[in-house]
C-alpha cells in the first residue's frame, strides 16, 4: 500500500480539491478520497478507508470491472465517451490509471470522475484543479506528464512533474520550455520504436505503453517505462496524460538473471557428465546432452516422464534410491555399468536433494561421471604389475641360462639346469626333456631329463611314437602343443596316453638343432588343469631358443673335438674348422646381445608406457578440476568485485590474469606430450616386434604406420624445409602371414631411401637457385590385394607400393639397385646393404617379389608383393 511522505498534507489536499479523486489498493479497497468524490457520488461525510469499491457501487457494470483489472495490469483507461448516466440530464465520466510504489510495482489504481452534461457540443474536459494535480503528482513515484501532438505535427510537453528532475536530471520547467529536451535523450536505437508507438496510439487512441533507454547528459544510461491514455480534443490535438518511471534496476536485474540462467544452461548442457533433475513425483524436469548421449534418448521424450516409463526394468531400484535421498536428505553415491556402442562404460553416480531455504526438499538432482578410463587404468596397472613380475622371472631365468651356456659346453649340465629352473619358476608338477630317436622302423621319444614333485613317479625312458598319437606329427612339424585340460582332448589315443602318464595339462615346445636333431621341452600338471597363458608360452619359447643355442654350441664343440682327433695331421683343415667355430660363436654371441637388447627395449618401453598412461588418464581430470576452480574464482570476482588489499596484493604477486590464461594451455601441452610419448612407445613396440620372431598373421598397416611414426622427425616441416607429405591409400586387408619384424625392416629401408631422395632434391633446388616454392616433397603408400587366378600369380598376394616424387634413377642405376654394397650416396652416408637385405627378406624369407620402377626426374616406386598365406 502506498503512503505519501506527508499524509496530513495529502489528506488536506484531497479534502479541498475540486476534483473527484479516489485512491484504491490492489484489492479495490479505498485508501484516500477527495471531498468532491463524496459529494459527486452522494456519499455524505462517510469515511471510505478500507471499504470495498464494489460494495459502495453495487450497480457497476462488468465492463468496468474488466477495465479495473486491466488497469491493475498496467493499462490506462477512460475516454471522452466513457459515460455512466445518473439521470436524464447528467452523466459521470470515469478515468482510471495505475499508481506505482517506490519499487516501481503497481500498488493499485486512481479513479477520476466528472459530472458532465451529455451535450454533443461539449468536447473538452472542464477545468480541473491544476495545482491540486501537481501536488498529487509530486507524491507519486516517477514523472507525471502531459504530452500534446498537434495536427501540424508539433509535439510539446505541456506538463512535467518534479519526477522529471529525478529521472532525467533536468528541471520540469526546462522540459516544458524546450519540448525536444527529453525526446533528444532517447537512445538512438530506441527512437524508431518510440515514434512508432506514438503514431499507433495517436491513430487508434489506444493506451500508450513503451519501454526504452535514455542517454542522460551525465553520460549514464537509464531504462524507463512510459504509460498514458490518449484523448483527442475538439481542435484536433491529441493529449497524452501519463507517467514515466525508472525501471533501470529491474532491467539490469532481468539482464543479469538471463545471463546467469544462460551461463548455467551452457555449463550444464556442455558438461561431459550426465546431469538430470526430477521433481518429488519422480518426473524428469531437466536432462542435459550428456544424458541424451549416454542413454540415446531425446530430452523431449524424457521431460515429464518417470523412471518407470523410461527405464521400466530398473525402475524399482531407481525409485528406492530417490526415496532414500529424500528420507535422509543426504547425497547417495554408487557405481553403474551402462552398455554403449563401443562396449561397457563405468559411471560414478551421485544423487542429492535440492532443498528450499527451510531445508525441505523440492527436487532431486543427479550427476553421473564416466570413470571407464580410470577403471581401465587400474586394470592395466594390475596387468602391468603381473606382466612385470613375469618379465622379471623370465629375465632372471634367461640370464642364468645365458651364463650357463657361456660357462660350459656340457649339454647335460645345461639341460639339467634349464628344467630345474623352469620347474621352480612356473611351479610345475613335472618338467622334462626328450629327444626324438629313430630306431629302425620304430621311432620313439627318449625322455632323458626331468624335474618332478617328490610324490610323482619318474617318466624317464622310451615312448614309441605310435603310442603317443598325433602329437608326434605335430611336434615334428615344429608346432607347439598346448593342452589346458586333458579331459577335453578329442583324440582318444592321445587322451589315453596322457591319462596313463597322469597329465591333466601339458605344454610341449619342439627344438630343432642345426644338425636336424629334434628335441622337446615338456611342462605339465598332474593334479588339476592349468590354463597356459601367452606370457608363459613366450617365456618358454625364449628358453627353447637358448637351448637351441646351447645344443648348437655343444654339437659344434663335439664336432671340433672329433675333427681335432681325426685331423691331427691336417693342421690346415683343423684351423679352418676352429675358425668356423669361432665365427659361429661370434654370431651366437651377437644374436644373444641382440636378443638381450630387444628384451631391454621391450622392458623400457613397457615401463615408460605405465607412467605415461597414468599421466594421460589423469590430465583430463586435472583439466576439469582446474576449469571448475577457475569458474569458481570468476564467480567470486563477480560476486565480490572489491576484494581486500591483501587479496589484491596476492593477485598482483601471482599474476592472476596470466595464470588463468596459461593454466589451460599448460594442461593441453601436457596432454599433447603424453599422447606423443604413447604413440612413440607403441610405434617402437610395433616396429621392433622382438617377441614375434615366428611367422604369424598380422596387420601390415600397423607396421607401416609404426615405421612412419619413427621417421616422423624426418617427415615434419622445418623453418627451411616444407616437410614431406605422406599420402596413404590403404585398402582393407586381411591379416597377412609374415615375419613382422623383418618386414618392418623392409619398410624402414624403403621409406628412409625415399626421404633421402626427397631431401636431396629439395637441397639441389636451393643450391642451384631454382624456385622451390611450388615443389612439395611427397610419398604415396598404397596397399591392395592381388587375386592369384592366373599362371603368373598362383595365390592371393598382398601388394605394397611406395612411391616418391624425387629425382628418380637412370636405367643403369635401376638395374643395380639390389646389388650388395652398391650405393649412390656419398661416403659415410650409406652402406649399399639396405635394398639388398630388403630383397632377401621379401624374396627368400617370404617367397615374394620386390620390384623397382623409376623414371629419371619424376620419381621412384618400389613394389612389395608377398603371399597372404605362407606355405
Secondary structure, DSSP 8 states (H G I E B T S, - for coil): ----S-HHHHHHHHHH-SSEEEEEETTSBEEEE-HHHHHHTT-TT---TT-BHHHH-TT--HHHHHHHHHHHTT--B--TT-EEE-SSSEEEEEEEEEEE-TTS-EEEEEEEEEEEE--TT--S-----HHHHHHHHHTSSSEEEEEEE-TTS-EEEEEE-THHHHHHSS-HHHHHHSTHHHHTTB-HHHHHHHHHHHHHHHHH---EEEEEEEE-TTS-EEEEEEEEEEEE-TTS-EEEEEEEEE-HHHHHHHHHHHHHHHHHHHHHHH-SSEEEEEETTS-EEEE-HHHHHHHT--GGGTTT--HHHH-GGGHHHHHHHHHHHHHH-S-EEEEEEEEETTEEEEEEEEEEEEE-TTS-EEEEEEEEEE-HHHHHHHHHHHHHHHHHHHHHHHHHHHHHHHHHHHH---HHHHHHHHHHHHHHHTT-SEEEEEEEE--TT--EEEEEEEEE-TTS----EEEEHHHHTTHHHHHHTT--EEES-GGG---HHHHHHHHHHT-SEEEEEEEE-TTS-EEEEEEEESSS-----HHHHHHHHHHHHHHHHHHHHHHHHHHHHHHHHHTTT-HHHHHHHHHHHHHHHHHHHHHHHHHHHHHHHHHHHHHHHHHHHHHHHHHHHHHHHHHHHHHHHHHHHHH--S--HHHHHHHHHHTHHHHHHHHHHHHHHHHHHHHHHHHHHHHHHHHH-TT--S-EEE-HHHHHHHHHHHTHHHHS-BTTB---EEEEE------EEE-HHHHHHHHHHHHHHHHHHHHHHHHHHHHHT---TT---EEEEEEEEE---SSS--S-EEEEEEEE-S----HHHHHTTTSTT---S-TTS--S-HHHHHHHIIIIITS-EEEEEEETTTEEEEEEEEESS--
